[in-house]
């Protein structure tokens, strides 16, 4: 019974994760930071959780609260590692979280997304693999 319950929960969470990640890819392309002139994308496209939605902080929450487009974004491996290691900070500029404009701070470099930034994944063309 316990294994069955766990599998059912994992299936439900997997569906939410697939849906949210697909929406983030459609919104961000392969790396949300690709348009910053000081950033060189490197590595695979990765799904990153933002701020209080980082995965270690959301364990035990229902999938619909744990995984949201407002709380996650797509980053290349380099940007994701820099964010997770605390070398880069990501600031939300609206109440919409990652669904709105963001500012990326890396040392003395800052990239602030423009109000009319494209939402169709065009940034992915500038990422190297």
C-alpha positions as CSV (number, residue, x, y, z in Angstrom):
1,X,0.0,0.0,0.0
2,X,2.8,2.5,0.9
3,X,4.6,1.9,-2.4
4,X,1.4,2.2,-4.4
5,X,0.6,5.5,-2.7
6,X,4.1,6.8,-3.3
7,X,3.9,5.8,-7.0
8,X,0.6,7.6,-7.4
9,X,2.0,10.8,-5.8
10,X,5.1,10.6,-8.1
11,X,2.9,10.2,-11.2
12,X,0.8,13.2,-10.2
13,X,3.9,15.3,-9.5
14,X,5.5,14.1,-12.8
15,X,2.5,15.4,-14.8
16,X,2.7,18.8,-13.1
17,X,6.5,19.0,-13.6
18,X,6.2,18.2,-17.4
19,X,3.5,20.8,-17.9
20,X,5.3,23.6,-16.0
21,X,8.7,22.8,-17.5
22,X,7.2,22.9,-21.0
23,X,5.6,26.3,-20.3
24,X,9.0,27.6,-19.0
25,X,10.8,26.3,-22.2
26,X,8.1,28.0,-24.4
27,X,8.6,31.2,-22.4
28,X,12.4,31.2,-21.9
29,X,14.0,29.2,-24.6
30,X,17.0,27.3,-23.5
31,X,18.4,30.0,-21.2
32,X,16.7,33.1,-19.8
33,X,20.1,34.8,-19.5
34,X,21.2,34.3,-23.1
35,X,20.6,37.9,-24.1
36,X,22.9,39.3,-21.5
37,X,26.0,40.6,-23.4
38,X,28.3,39.5,-20.5
39,X,27.0,36.0,-20.3
40,X,28.2,33.0,-22.5
41,X,25.8,30.1,-22.3
42,X,27.4,26.7,-21.8
43,X,25.9,23.3,-21.3
44,X,22.5,21.9,-21.4
45,X,19.2,23.7,-20.8
46,X,18.1,23.1,-17.2
47,X,15.0,23.8,-15.3
48,X,15.9,26.0,-12.3
49,X,13.7,26.8,-9.3
50,X,13.7,30.5,-8.1
51,X,14.1,31.8,-4.6
52,X,11.6,30.3,-2.1
53,X,10.6,27.7,-4.8
54,X,14.1,26.0,-4.7
55,X,13.4,22.3,-4.5
56,X,15.0,21.7,-1.1
57,X,12.6,24.4,0.4
58,X,9.4,22.9,-1.1
59,X,9.7,19.2,-0.2
60,X,6.4,17.9,1.1
61,X,4.3,20.6,-0.7
62,X,1.7,19.6,-3.2
63,X,3.0,19.6,-6.8
64,X,0.8,22.5,-7.9
65,X,2.4,24.7,-5.2
66,X,5.9,23.3,-5.5
67,X,6.2,23.7,-9.3
68,X,5.0,26.9,-10.9
69,X,6.1,29.0,-13.9
70,X,6.3,32.0,-11.6
71,X,8.8,30.1,-9.4
72,X,11.0,28.6,-12.1
73,X,12.9,29.4,-15.3
74,X,15.2,27.8,-17.8
75,X,19.0,28.4,-17.5
76,X,22.0,26.9,-19.2
77,X,24.2,24.7,-17.0
78,X,26.7,27.5,-16.4
79,X,24.0,30.0,-15.3
80,X,22.2,27.4,-13.2
81,X,25.5,26.4,-11.4
82,X,26.4,30.0,-10.8
83,X,22.9,30.6,-9.3
84,X,22.9,27.5,-7.1
85,X,26.5,28.3,-5.9
86,X,25.4,31.8,-4.9
87,X,27.7,33.5,-7.5
88,X,24.7,34.9,-9.3
89,X,21.5,36.4,-7.8
90,X,18.2,36.6,-9.6
91,X,15.8,39.4,-8.6
92,X,12.1,39.4,-9.5
93,X,11.0,42.8,-10.6
94,X,7.3,42.2,-10.5
95,X,4.8,40.2,-8.4
96,X,4.7,37.7,-11.2
97,X,8.0,36.1,-10.3
98,X,9.7,34.5,-13.3
99,X,6.5,35.1,-15.3
100,X,7.5,38.8,-15.2
101,X,10.8,40.7,-15.6
102,X,13.9,39.6,-13.9
103,X,17.3,41.1,-13.1
104,X,20.4,39.0,-13.0
105,X,23.4,40.0,-10.8
106,X,26.8,38.4,-11.3
107,X,29.6,40.2,-9.5
108,X,29.5,43.8,-10.9
109,X,27.6,42.7,-13.9
110,X,23.8,43.3,-14.1
111,X,21.3,42.3,-16.7
112,X,17.8,43.7,-16.4
113,X,15.2,42.3,-18.8
114,X,13.4,44.8,-20.9
115,X,9.7,45.3,-20.5
116,X,9.0,44.0,-24.0
117,X,11.3,41.0,-23.9
118,X,10.3,38.3,-26.4
119,X,8.5,35.3,-24.8
120,X,8.9,32.9,-27.7
121,X,12.2,31.2,-26.9
122,X,14.2,33.2,-29.4
123,X,17.1,33.4,-26.9
124,X,17.8,29.7,-27.4
125,X,19.6,30.5,-30.7
126,X,22.4,32.3,-28.9
127,X,23.3,29.4,-26.5
128,X,26.2,27.2,-27.2
129,X,26.1,23.5,-26.5
